[in-house]
Amino acid sequence: MNKRIYLCLAHMSGKEQDFIKEAFDTNWVVPLGPNVNGFEEDLKRFVGQDREVVALSAGTAAVHLALLACGVGPGDEVIVQSFTFCASSHPVTYLGATPVFVDSEKETWNMDSQLLEEAIVDRIAKTGKKPKAIVPVYLYGMPAKIDEIMSVAGKYEIPVVEDAAEGFGSIYKNRMCGTFGTYGVLSFNGNKMITTSGGGALICKDVEAKREIMFYATQARENYPYYQHEKIGYNYRMSNICAGIGRGQMTVAEEHIAHHKHVCDLYRDLLKTVTGVTLHENPSVDYDSNYWLNTVVLDEDLRVIGEENAYATTVQGVVGGAAGVTHAVASLHTDCEPNTNVEAMRVFLDKAGIESRPLWKPMHKQPIYANNPAYLNGVSEALFKVGLCLPSGPCVTDEDVHYIVEQIKAAIVK
Ligand SMILES: *Cc1c(COP(=O)(O)O)cnc(C)c1O
């Protein structure tokens, strides 16, 4: 095999270029226009529940503006699922507020509602104030126990910002993830379920909420013939070019989701007989994950070829490194890292031309958040040590999945 198999590469429908060409032909090369409106209409129809959608420049921007609209400001606290990508929690800090981390439950790997309630009660006792918002996440597309989370949030009257960046098209009890809370975050980064090259959206409850988000996404301009500013705004609107890609992608969104689920079915089938490697799956019929990334956990006593050399050298292609600049590391280890068999599996697959990746390192284990309050049960840290993400995107063929599982088997010491 000489091609490389990636986790989730963007895949174009072919229609994207038509929408972009139209934008050029009609001179709509700006952060508004027919593609932005059209993409928002497509998304609105897709998520249902009579929600409104605002297209933005990134999922991170969507988290940021949702929190702003929830009134989060300096000195406030926001409860965030610890087991996530940093874009769920970093915007809390942009606003001068403090993320308070809550651990996950074992079934979905998402926010544990019991711990959430403990955290709320304890924060009120310790600070005299309620947290300003709650940010649960749909990790790798798996629906959270959002009804339980909503019920705790409702009891304390705290708004919920669902981070559905990875859960585009995931369904919980017949309802689209991202439509339960006050706001729902979507991401269209290059590696997500659909892409606009880079982009995001915020699902809002009504037209009024949408208008407020659009106001802050366009530098908060007051209604005068000149630029009058009474609030601090942001330049977060999606461009009409990116939205053209999004409209093209929406023509294949259902296909992409079906493909990710099909890849999951194949992994399930092929991994059935592989002891020590367990696929993460929908816990019951209430859950309908989009399987954005299929993930497995490795038994601690599974022996993998090359394990004795795991972490012997620093990684060259650090995760996400291709997309930006990363710092060289001073040491080969941190105080919390995947088990040696997981790292050995990653290296073995990498040499076989297969990209795999550890699960998100929990935010409460990140040096930058070392002093933040955290309500823990050990679940996310334990999963981080044993988990691995496998190729799952629209470019991954059946043949690829067979090859990947063959290589996983080949990596295991008999
Ligand atoms: C991708 C992602 C985001 C948003 O990311 P952008 O790259 O800014 O679009 C937010 N939260 C999670 C959990 C994500 O995976």
The ligand as an ORCA input file, in Angstrom:
! r2SCAN-3c Opt
* xyz 0 1
  C     -13.614     21.127     15.895
  C     -14.177     21.427     17.222
  C     -14.613     22.718     17.580
  C     -14.572     23.923     16.696
  O     -13.485     24.008     15.943
  P     -13.169     25.000     14.714
  O     -11.940     24.349     14.220
  O     -12.942     26.329     15.321
  O     -14.273     24.993     13.721
  C     -15.176     22.881     18.835
  N     -15.310     21.861     19.682
  C     -14.928     20.610     19.375
  C     -15.165     19.530     20.361
  C     -14.323     20.356     18.148
  O     -13.929     19.101     17.858
*
